[in-house]
């Protein structure tokens, strides 16, 4: 199994660093974030080290994603939250600090003041069609 000896999440996976683990199986571990944005904030991490979501093998990504609904239901029940955010940051510009794929599951409540920016824009005429075509071509291309 791929590990990075300097990665804090790899150290948690291998029990070198303690964590408040709420779920673990052969491929995934979920634990409380030590710097929670809200009480019950979870991190869901593959046991295998991959720095970016786009680096994950498809089966590992599917397995990791399959845990989110059950963990989300548990999070809502335990925290009595009325909603939750599931967030994955890829790259420093997106706010990724630990270079190991992870999903944040953050309980949300009305007026919790966590917020986030959502500066919605509008595509100029024809740009959305151009982008869609470029995406379709990139997705269809062989992986390198």
Phi, psi and omega in degrees: 000134182289126178222154174244115184297343179266350186278126180298323180289324175297325178292324176292315179303319182270008177065022174282333178236131181288152176209158175271088185282132178252341179202141170205146175213196185297329186245344192224147171224139177234135183211163178291136176291134180285345176237066189293142171280338176205153179302129181096001179303120182253153168244132179244121194227136171288145178295328180278138182280122169219130185289326188230147176304320181290350176270347185293136169299146186305316183294321178293319177298317179296317180295315179299313180297330181292342179278339188298317180299314181295316178295322178297317178297317179296316179302314181296319181292311184293320184266350186058028178288153179266350182199175175206155171252140169244124190223135174230118178265131176239114180093152183301321181296337179266000178099009179288123180258310178270121184278058176216126182311134174201149175252133171271133171241110190244118177293142182232147177224155176304133177065028179283350176063018176288307175057177172190159179277137174221079184273077184297141178240190179225136177282139172295160181309128177087341184292320180298318179296319178297315179297315180301317179295319179295319176298312180302318179294316180295321180291323181284339183292147176300143178286140179252000000 
